[in-house]
Amino acid sequence: MRTDAPVSQSPPGIDADVVVVGAGPTGLMLADELILGGVRPVVLERKRQRRNVPKAGGLGGQILDLLRYRGLLERFEAACTAPPPAPRFPFGGVHLDFTGLAETPMHALHLPQQRLEGVLDELAGENGVEVRRGHEAVAVGQDDAGVTVEVLGPDGPYTMSARYLVGCDGGRSRIRELAGIAFPGVSYPEVNRLAQVTLSDPVTVRDDGGLDVPGFGTIAFGFTRTEGGLFGMSASPDSAVVSLYTVEEESTEYDDDVPLTVTELQDSVARVLGVRLAVGEAHRLSRFTFKARQAERYRLGRIMVAGDAAHLFPATGVAINAGMLDAVNLAWKLAADLAGGAPGGLLDSYHDERHLAGARTMLHTSAQVALRRGHDPAAEALRELFQELLVDEQALLRMGGLLSGADIRYPMPGSPHALAGYFAPDLVLRTERGTTSVAELMRAARPVFLDLAERADLRETVREWGDRVEVVVAESGHAPADALLIRPDANVAWAAGTGEPAGTAGPALREALDHWVGGR
């Protein structure tokens, strides 16, 4: 992600353009994207070292497309612990099985959070991001000119000043609390334990993915419900590693920094399933609880929140995708504002768009709560019917878009085209300079006007924004529009329909440029 964009110099008396609090996936992604936009961030992380306690076990959803558009996906793939999983994902106690589709709508990587943060940290170092570990933000203040942050560092307290502050400091965000941003929602009285382990003999992995346990019988692949809770497992005869999962109703508050142990896992399996499994080597052990909470505002003046500080979802597999996409959405808007000439309301659109995206994710993760928590015959009937509906291809495709985040459409003023508001398709482009693609055009994180139909009239409209928008003329087989205006986060801000008259396309394009680029 190295960039040749000039890094801004903060005004006198300002220590940083942006202070990012939290060096998890959201905070590090935000810092890397800010550098790409020419902004100088400082990242404050209260912990002196990266976490060793396992958390998320993978990365999936639309963020993978964004990383590919930035030219970084191979870097993350190289850090994976195993090949990409088969496209079959848990959803509220049932499974979404995309293996029968010609093209899966949901992709994932076996990339544990520790490794993910390691790659993001390496990128931050290469890009010159200053990450201060062991530095805790303990107080904040803001006025019309900027923010001040009281920091407790290894050598004592000090004060920082910045133009903006972004809290990426997790579900118990101190920044959100200090800013006075409400975080309504509910906490569910259940504890989830997830592990990837080897099992000692004489347990046998069956060809159907189940287990044969002497003295107990067969444990089926998938989910098993008992009076003690929910047990899930997946295994393969080709691998010695077995995935185990338990859910129990508990009101115990666990410290996130205290890791799950093999003994605690075995005790949980015994309570739920009635058998104590002999665990050999543990490859992953994690424990988590579920909350459904969303910040009322993602922006309050010069303070923003992103990632878990902005939303906690009651299901697995979505939080990092959502948080990193928050970061991508916010970074280019902060960069435009700091560069000067940004349109009014641009920073407010961060809340508008990502709160909408968070609400959409909250919808399907809350639906998963209803699917998984019921234990009576009616709940079993609901799960059976839901699974039956997922045999249909269109239903599966819609669920895949929901799970990945690809179905989220931002409101785009003045552009009714079907592509407007969605992530831009990766078209193959033939230009005077050779063959390229939309993905390659987005590596620089700049607005792009893509002329696919030799529309000199529309290029003339864009000429007034020539210093801010890259203009590309190209041919593409089966072009979905005459022209596209693509934002730095790879979302389509405007599109001209095939053969759309200049009398309607031109004014709509001008409106989109004023709204998203500004500063002629």
C-alpha positions, 0 to 999 in steps of 0.5 A: 500500500505504499503511496507517493501521495504527499503526506500533509504537514500539520499546522503549527501547534497540531501534533497530528492530522488524525489521532487513531486510538486502537491498533486493532484491524480497524485502527491499523486499516484506517491509518494505512488508508489515511497515509494513502490519502496523504494524511499523517496519523498517529496511532495510540494503543494502550497495550504494549504488545499485540494481543496473543489471546485468539479472537477472530479466526478468519477474514471474509466478506467484501473487505477481501474485494477492497484489499484486492483493489488496493493490490494487497490481497496476496499479502494477506493470503500469504499470511493464512494458516490454511487454504481458503475454506469451502464456501459453507458458512454457519448462520444462526445454527444452520449453514449457508452452503454455497458449494453448489453455485457456479460462483460463490457470493461469499469468500473467506480466508483462514487468517487468525486475527493475530496474523491479520494485525501483523500484516496491517502492522507491517504495512503501517511500518512500511508507510511510516505510520507512527504506532505508539504502543503502551500509550493510553488515551485517558481524556479528550476535548474538542473545539471548532479547531481540533481535539486534544488528547490526554495520554498516559504513556510509559514515561508519564502523561502528556497532551496531544493535539490533532485535527480529528480523533477516531476511536477504534478501541473496541466494544468497551471504547473509552473514546466513545464514553468520553465523547458521550456517544450513546451505545444502546442495545442488549447483551445475551446471557451466553458464552461461546467457546470455539477451538481448533484441536487434535483429538487423541485416540481412540476418537475416529473422524468419519467420512461424513465429517462426524466423530465416532467416540468409543463408549458414547457413539457418533457425534454428527457433523454440524450442530447438536442441541441438548439441554445443556446448550449447543455443540457444533463440530466439523472435521475432515478425514484429510486433516487431524484438526477438528473444529469444536464449538459450544454455546452455554447460557451463562451470566459470567463476565470473562476478562477478554485478556484471560485465554480459554484453556483446554480444560475449560473447553473440555468441561464445556463440551462435557456439560453440553454433550455429556462426554469428555473429549481427549484433546491433544494439541490446541491450534486455536482456543477462543471464548466470546460473548454476544452483544447487539449494540450500535452507536447512535452517532458515528461522528460527534464533531471532530470525534468519530468511532469505528469498528467495535467501538461503533457496533457489536454484532451478535454473531461471528464472522462479520465484525472485522469485515464491517470494521475495516470497511468503516475505516476505508469509508472514513479515511478518504473523507478525512483526507479530502477534508484535511486537504481543503475544498471538501464538499460540505457534509462529506464527513457527515456521510460517514455516519449516514453510510456506515450506520446504515451498513451497521444496521443492515449487518445488525439485522441479519446477525440478530436474525441469527440469534432468533434462529440459534437460541430457540430449543422448542419444537417451534424453533426446530421447525423454523430452522428446518424451514429456513434451511429448506428455503436455502436450497433455492439459488436466488435465496442463497445468492441473496443471503451471500450478499447479506453475509458479505456486505455486498448487498449494502447500497449507499444513497447516491444523490442524483444517480438512479442507475442500478450500479450507483451506491454499490461496490464497483464491478471489476471490469477489464479495461482496454485503454490507449496505454494497454489493458487494465482493470477497475481494481488497478485504477483503485490502488491509488485511492483517488476518485476516477471518472471512467468513460466507457463510451467515448463520451467527450461531453461528459469528459468536458464536464469533469475537466473542471475537477481535473486536479482531483479526479483521474479521467480514464477512457476505455473499452470494456466488453458488455459495459454496464454503463456509458460512464462511471464516477467511482469514489476512492472507496471503490463505490460507484457515486454516479453512472450514466445509462447506455445512450443516456442523453447529455441533457440528463447525464451532464447535470447529474454528473455535475451534481455528483462531483459537487456532492462527493469531490467539491472544490472546483 
